[in-house]
Amino acid sequence: MDQHPADVASETEARELDVARQALFEARIGLIDEALTRLERGEYGRCVICRKPIPEERLELLPETPFCVEDAAREQARAQ
């Protein structure tokens, strides 16, 4: 029995979302691993670019972040 085109589209969309979620998950795991390495080296909590301390509030929200707010904005702008 053939599937209705709308069903096929829904399944395709669901697969694409799964792939996107997996990529985001893997990227975040990579950031967490890097943060753990910085922690072991005594460098956790400092921006990897400017070396300034990352505010505790930011680390509470994004404990894996390698950047201060300013450098994160620059990195994001550069990536676009």
Contacts in CASP RR format, 6 or more apart in sequence:
PFRMAT RR
TARGET T0000
AUTHOR 0000-0000-0000
METHOD contacts of the structure
MODEL  1
MDQHPADVASETEARELDVARQALFEARIGLIDEALTRLERGEYGRCVIC
RKPIPEERLELLPETPFCVEDAAREQARAQ
3 11 0 8 1.000
28 64 0 8 1.000
30 64 0 8 1.000
31 64 0 8 1.000
31 65 0 8 1.000
31 66 0 8 1.000
32 63 0 8 1.000
32 64 0 8 1.000
34 64 0 8 1.000
34 66 0 8 1.000
35 44 0 8 1.000
35 63 0 8 1.000
35 64 0 8 1.000
35 65 0 8 1.000
35 66 0 8 1.000
38 44 0 8 1.000
38 45 0 8 1.000
38 46 0 8 1.000
38 48 0 8 1.000
38 66 0 8 1.000
45 53 0 8 1.000
45 54 0 8 1.000
45 59 0 8 1.000
46 52 0 8 1.000
46 53 0 8 1.000
46 54 0 8 1.000
47 53 0 8 1.000
47 54 0 8 1.000
47 66 0 8 1.000
47 67 0 8 1.000
47 68 0 8 1.000
47 71 0 8 1.000
48 66 0 8 1.000
48 67 0 8 1.000
49 67 0 8 1.000
49 68 0 8 1.000
49 71 0 8 1.000
49 74 0 8 1.000
49 75 0 8 1.000
50 68 0 8 1.000
50 70 0 8 1.000
50 71 0 8 1.000
52 68 0 8 1.000
53 68 0 8 1.000
54 65 0 8 1.000
54 67 0 8 1.000
54 68 0 8 1.000
55 68 0 8 1.000
55 69 0 8 1.000
58 65 0 8 1.000
58 68 0 8 1.000
58 69 0 8 1.000
59 65 0 8 1.000
65 72 0 8 1.000
67 75 0 8 1.000
END
